[in-house]
Amino acid sequence: MKIGAACENEKISGHFGHCSNFMVFDVEDKKIVGSTSVANPGHDAGSPAKFLTKQGVSVVLCGSLGQGALDSF
């Protein structure tokens, strides 16, 4: 499983689409086995959500999520 966290550096961002980066965590047997920080590709309608989906992310952690992102997921 992959978990994506909308971040401002290493802290959860208050807004999904405006975060500076995403931490993508690889999880196996309920343990984090790897992580990668990737820059936010931009907050065009649905862009970060589509980006994370292409990365294989199935769970997202964030402070808030707008309707556009919800619709994209």
N, C-alpha and C positions, 0 to 999 in steps of 0.2 A: 504494500500500500504506500502511496505517497500523500503527504500532508503539506499543504502550502500555507504559509503564514505571511500576511501582509505586514511589512515591517518598516520602521524608520530606524535604520541601522540594525540593532539587535532587539528592539522593543516592538511589540504589536502596535501597528498604526491605528489611529483613530478613524481612518476612512480607507477602505479597500482601494478605490481607484486612484487615490492621491498618494499612496505610499511610495517610498523611494526604491524599495527592493522587496523581493519575496524570498523567504527562506523555504526551500523545498527539502523536506525530510523523507528519507527512505526508511520504512518501518517493516521489520520482519519479526514474527513471533512476539509482537507487542513491545519491541525494542527498536530504538533509533539506531540504524546501522550506517547512516551516512547523511550528509546535508550539503546543500549548495545554496549560495546566495546569488540571485539573478536580478538584474535591474528591471524595474517596472517598464514594460514596453510602451507605456503611454495610456492615457485614460480616454481614448476615443471610445465611442459606444461599444462596450463589450470586449474591447481589446485585451485587458488583463485576464478576464475570465476565459476567453478563448485560448490565450497563451498558456494558462495553467492547465487547462483541459488537454492541450497538446503535449504538455509535459507529463501527463499521466496522473495529475493530482486528482484525488477523489474526495478529500476533506480540506476545508479552508478555515483558517483562524483569522479573524479580523475584528476591529472595533465596531465598524458599521458597514453596511452594504446597501448601495442604492438600487433602485428598481431596475435600471439598465443592466447592472451586473447580475442581479437575480434572474432576469429574463435570459441572459446569455448562458448561465449555467443550466 
